[in-house]
Amino acid sequence: MDEIVTRPNIKDEIKVERPRLHKVILVNDDYTPREFVVTVLKAVFRMSEDQAARVMITAHRRGTCVVAVFTKDVAETKATNATDAGRRQGYPLLFTTEPEE
């Protein structure tokens, strides 16, 4: 007697999701000099003088401004580096991150 073994035909489908992106947000304060904010934006986020000035003014007028959007790790690292640059100079400069919708 021959036994026939049948195996279910199973295909492993691997769904690769794009990593969720996170916004880096500049939070305005009344103490950090505008020129210093522009310098940090240029250094950490590789912005031109004009881009950095526009972001700084937007944050100044609205209270916050989205600086850039990155993967979570990159966003958190850049936000930390930019915030730390302000702290080293004694300024309350703050960059935060949040998931993009």
Rosetta constraint file for C-alpha pairs under 8 A:
AtomPair CA 19 CA 71 HARMONIC 6.50 0.50
AtomPair CA 19 CA 72 HARMONIC 7.99 0.50
AtomPair CA 20 CA 71 HARMONIC 6.41 0.50
AtomPair CA 20 CA 72 HARMONIC 7.05 0.50
AtomPair CA 20 CA 99 HARMONIC 7.04 0.50
AtomPair CA 20 CA 100 HARMONIC 7.26 0.50
AtomPair CA 21 CA 69 HARMONIC 6.37 0.50
AtomPair CA 21 CA 70 HARMONIC 5.42 0.50
AtomPair CA 21 CA 71 HARMONIC 4.64 0.50
AtomPair CA 21 CA 72 HARMONIC 6.00 0.50
AtomPair CA 21 CA 99 HARMONIC 6.05 0.50
AtomPair CA 21 CA 100 HARMONIC 5.62 0.50
AtomPair CA 22 CA 69 HARMONIC 5.53 0.50
AtomPair CA 22 CA 70 HARMONIC 5.49 0.50
AtomPair CA 22 CA 71 HARMONIC 5.82 0.50
AtomPair CA 22 CA 72 HARMONIC 5.33 0.50
AtomPair CA 22 CA 75 HARMONIC 6.16 0.50
AtomPair CA 22 CA 97 HARMONIC 6.20 0.50
AtomPair CA 22 CA 98 HARMONIC 5.33 0.50
AtomPair CA 22 CA 99 HARMONIC 4.23 0.50
AtomPair CA 22 CA 100 HARMONIC 5.12 0.50
AtomPair CA 23 CA 66 HARMONIC 6.34 0.50
AtomPair CA 23 CA 67 HARMONIC 7.31 0.50
AtomPair CA 23 CA 68 HARMONIC 5.89 0.50
AtomPair CA 23 CA 69 HARMONIC 4.44 0.50
AtomPair CA 23 CA 70 HARMONIC 6.57 0.50
AtomPair CA 23 CA 75 HARMONIC 6.76 0.50
AtomPair CA 23 CA 97 HARMONIC 5.35 0.50
AtomPair CA 23 CA 98 HARMONIC 5.41 0.50
AtomPair CA 23 CA 99 HARMONIC 6.15 0.50
AtomPair CA 23 CA 100 HARMONIC 5.96 0.50
AtomPair CA 24 CA 66 HARMONIC 5.80 0.50
AtomPair CA 24 CA 67 HARMONIC 5.48 0.50
AtomPair CA 24 CA 68 HARMONIC 5.48 0.50
AtomPair CA 24 CA 69 HARMONIC 6.13 0.50
AtomPair CA 24 CA 70 HARMONIC 7.77 0.50
AtomPair CA 24 CA 75 HARMONIC 5.85 0.50
AtomPair CA 24 CA 76 HARMONIC 7.66 0.50
AtomPair CA 24 CA 78 HARMONIC 7.88 0.50
AtomPair CA 24 CA 79 HARMONIC 6.27 0.50
AtomPair CA 24 CA 95 HARMONIC 6.58 0.50
AtomPair CA 24 CA 96 HARMONIC 5.75 0.50
AtomPair CA 24 CA 97 HARMONIC 4.58 0.50
AtomPair CA 24 CA 98 HARMONIC 6.95 0.50
AtomPair CA 25 CA 64 HARMONIC 6.51 0.50
AtomPair CA 25 CA 65 HARMONIC 5.51 0.50
AtomPair CA 25 CA 66 HARMONIC 4.41 0.50
AtomPair CA 25 CA 67 HARMONIC 5.50 0.50
AtomPair CA 25 CA 68 HARMONIC 7.55 0.50
AtomPair CA 25 CA 79 HARMONIC 7.89 0.50
AtomPair CA 25 CA 95 HARMONIC 5.38 0.50
AtomPair CA 25 CA 96 HARMONIC 5.15 0.50
AtomPair CA 25 CA 97 HARMONIC 5.91 0.50
AtomPair CA 25 CA 98 HARMONIC 7.91 0.50
AtomPair CA 26 CA 56 HARMONIC 7.96 0.50
AtomPair CA 26 CA 59 HARMONIC 6.46 0.50
AtomPair CA 26 CA 64 HARMONIC 5.46 0.50
AtomPair CA 26 CA 65 HARMONIC 5.28 0.50
AtomPair CA 26 CA 66 HARMONIC 6.34 0.50
AtomPair CA 26 CA 67 HARMONIC 6.37 0.50
AtomPair CA 26 CA 94 HARMONIC 6.25 0.50
AtomPair CA 26 CA 95 HARMONIC 4.64 0.50
AtomPair CA 26 CA 96 HARMONIC 6.68 0.50
AtomPair CA 27 CA 59 HARMONIC 6.42 0.50
AtomPair CA 27 CA 63 HARMONIC 6.11 0.50
AtomPair CA 27 CA 64 HARMONIC 4.55 0.50
AtomPair CA 27 CA 65 HARMONIC 6.86 0.50
AtomPair CA 27 CA 93 HARMONIC 7.43 0.50
AtomPair CA 27 CA 94 HARMONIC 5.54 0.50
AtomPair CA 27 CA 95 HARMONIC 5.97 0.50
AtomPair CA 27 CA 96 HARMONIC 7.48 0.50
AtomPair CA 28 CA 59 HARMONIC 5.42 0.50
AtomPair CA 28 CA 60 HARMONIC 5.46 0.50
AtomPair CA 28 CA 63 HARMONIC 5.07 0.50
AtomPair CA 28 CA 64 HARMONIC 5.76 0.50
AtomPair CA 28 CA 93 HARMONIC 7.61 0.50
AtomPair CA 28 CA 94 HARMONIC 7.58 0.50
AtomPair CA 29 CA 60 HARMONIC 7.72 0.50
AtomPair CA 29 CA 63 HARMONIC 7.93 0.50
AtomPair CA 29 CA 92 HARMONIC 7.12 0.50
AtomPair CA 29 CA 93 HARMONIC 6.88 0.50
AtomPair CA 31 CA 91 HARMONIC 6.79 0.50
AtomPair CA 31 CA 92 HARMONIC 7.07 0.50
AtomPair CA 32 CA 36 HARMONIC 6.92 0.50
AtomPair CA 32 CA 37 HARMONIC 7.00 0.50
AtomPair CA 32 CA 86 HARMONIC 7.84 0.50
AtomPair CA 32 CA 91 HARMONIC 5.43 0.50
AtomPair CA 32 CA 92 HARMONIC 6.57 0.50
AtomPair CA 32 CA 93 HARMONIC 6.14 0.50
AtomPair CA 33 CA 37 HARMONIC 6.54 0.50
AtomPair CA 34 CA 38 HARMONIC 6.33 0.50
AtomPair CA 34 CA 56 HARMONIC 6.98 0.50
AtomPair CA 35 CA 39 HARMONIC 6.22 0.50
AtomPair CA 36 CA 40 HARMONIC 6.24 0.50
AtomPair CA 37 CA 41 HARMONIC 6.19 0.50
AtomPair CA 37 CA 52 HARMONIC 8.00 0.50
AtomPair CA 37 CA 56 HARMONIC 6.65 0.50
AtomPair CA 37 CA 93 HARMONIC 7.78 0.50
AtomPair CA 38 CA 42 HARMONIC 6.16 0.50
AtomPair CA 38 CA 49 HARMONIC 7.10 0.50
AtomPair CA 38 CA 52 HARMONIC 5.13 0.50
AtomPair CA 38 CA 53 HARMONIC 5.83 0.50
AtomPair CA 38 CA 56 HARMONIC 6.57 0.50
AtomPair CA 39 CA 43 HARMONIC 6.15 0.50
AtomPair CA 39 CA 52 HARMONIC 7.87 0.50
AtomPair CA 40 CA 44 HARMONIC 5.84 0.50
AtomPair CA 40 CA 45 HARMONIC 7.74 0.50
AtomPair CA 40 CA 82 HARMONIC 6.25 0.50
AtomPair CA 40 CA 85 HARMONIC 7.18 0.50
AtomPair CA 41 CA 45 HARMONIC 5.26 0.50
AtomPair CA 41 CA 46 HARMONIC 6.83 0.50
AtomPair CA 41 CA 47 HARMONIC 6.15 0.50
AtomPair CA 41 CA 52 HARMONIC 5.61 0.50
AtomPair CA 41 CA 82 HARMONIC 7.61 0.50
AtomPair CA 42 CA 46 HARMONIC 4.76 0.50
AtomPair CA 42 CA 47 HARMONIC 4.45 0.50
AtomPair CA 42 CA 48 HARMONIC 6.12 0.50
AtomPair CA 42 CA 49 HARMONIC 6.77 0.50
AtomPair CA 42 CA 52 HARMONIC 6.23 0.50
AtomPair CA 43 CA 47 HARMONIC 7.42 0.50
AtomPair CA 44 CA 78 HARMONIC 6.53 0.50
AtomPair CA 44 CA 81 HARMONIC 7.21 0.50
AtomPair CA 44 CA 82 HARMONIC 6.24 0.50
AtomPair CA 45 CA 68 HARMONIC 7.92 0.50
AtomPair CA 45 CA 78 HARMONIC 7.46 0.50
AtomPair CA 47 CA 51 HARMONIC 5.77 0.50
AtomPair CA 47 CA 52 HARMONIC 5.70 0.50
AtomPair CA 48 CA 52 HARMONIC 6.08 0.50
AtomPair CA 49 CA 53 HARMONIC 6.10 0.50
AtomPair CA 50 CA 54 HARMONIC 6.22 0.50
AtomPair CA 51 CA 55 HARMONIC 6.28 0.50
AtomPair CA 52 CA 56 HARMONIC 6.11 0.50
AtomPair CA 53 CA 57 HARMONIC 6.10 0.50
AtomPair CA 54 CA 58 HARMONIC 6.08 0.50
AtomPair CA 55 CA 59 HARMONIC 6.22 0.50
AtomPair CA 55 CA 65 HARMONIC 6.44 0.50
AtomPair CA 55 CA 66 HARMONIC 7.81 0.50
AtomPair CA 55 CA 67 HARMONIC 6.64 0.50
AtomPair CA 56 CA 60 HARMONIC 6.12 0.50
AtomPair CA 56 CA 65 HARMONIC 7.76 0.50
AtomPair CA 57 CA 61 HARMONIC 6.12 0.50
AtomPair CA 58 CA 62 HARMONIC 5.90 0.50
AtomPair CA 58 CA 63 HARMONIC 7.70 0.50
AtomPair CA 58 CA 64 HARMONIC 7.20 0.50
AtomPair CA 58 CA 65 HARMONIC 6.02 0.50
AtomPair CA 59 CA 63 HARMONIC 4.93 0.50
AtomPair CA 59 CA 64 HARMONIC 4.25 0.50
AtomPair CA 59 CA 65 HARMONIC 4.66 0.50
AtomPair CA 60 CA 64 HARMONIC 7.16 0.50
AtomPair CA 69 CA 75 HARMONIC 6.93 0.50
AtomPair CA 69 CA 100 HARMONIC 7.97 0.50
AtomPair CA 70 CA 74 HARMONIC 5.88 0.50
AtomPair CA 70 CA 75 HARMONIC 5.18 0.50
AtomPair CA 71 CA 75 HARMONIC 6.04 0.50
AtomPair CA 72 CA 76 HARMONIC 6.10 0.50
AtomPair CA 72 CA 99 HARMONIC 7.84 0.50
AtomPair CA 73 CA 77 HARMONIC 6.12 0.50
AtomPair CA 74 CA 78 HARMONIC 6.11 0.50
AtomPair CA 75 CA 79 HARMONIC 6.06 0.50
AtomPair CA 75 CA 97 HARMONIC 6.57 0.50
AtomPair CA 76 CA 80 HARMONIC 6.05 0.50
AtomPair CA 76 CA 96 HARMONIC 7.73 0.50
AtomPair CA 76 CA 97 HARMONIC 6.37 0.50
AtomPair CA 77 CA 81 HARMONIC 6.08 0.50
AtomPair CA 78 CA 82 HARMONIC 6.05 0.50
AtomPair CA 79 CA 83 HARMONIC 6.07 0.50
AtomPair CA 79 CA 94 HARMONIC 7.94 0.50
AtomPair CA 79 CA 95 HARMONIC 5.01 0.50
AtomPair CA 79 CA 96 HARMONIC 5.91 0.50
AtomPair CA 79 CA 97 HARMONIC 6.92 0.50
AtomPair CA 80 CA 84 HARMONIC 5.93 0.50
AtomPair CA 80 CA 95 HARMONIC 7.13 0.50
AtomPair CA 81 CA 85 HARMONIC 6.19 0.50
AtomPair CA 82 CA 86 HARMONIC 6.72 0.50
AtomPair CA 82 CA 93 HARMONIC 7.96 0.50
AtomPair CA 82 CA 94 HARMONIC 7.66 0.50
AtomPair CA 82 CA 95 HARMONIC 6.73 0.50
AtomPair CA 83 CA 87 HARMONIC 6.39 0.50
AtomPair CA 83 CA 92 HARMONIC 7.95 0.50
AtomPair CA 83 CA 93 HARMONIC 5.64 0.50
AtomPair CA 83 CA 94 HARMONIC 5.06 0.50
AtomPair CA 83 CA 95 HARMONIC 5.66 0.50
AtomPair CA 84 CA 88 HARMONIC 6.10 0.50
AtomPair CA 85 CA 89 HARMONIC 6.77 0.50
AtomPair CA 86 CA 90 HARMONIC 6.30 0.50
AtomPair CA 86 CA 91 HARMONIC 4.92 0.50
AtomPair CA 86 CA 92 HARMONIC 6.42 0.50
AtomPair CA 86 CA 93 HARMONIC 5.14 0.50
AtomPair CA 86 CA 94 HARMONIC 7.78 0.50
AtomPair CA 87 CA 91 HARMONIC 5.24 0.50
AtomPair CA 87 CA 92 HARMONIC 6.30 0.50
AtomPair CA 87 CA 93 HARMONIC 6.95 0.50
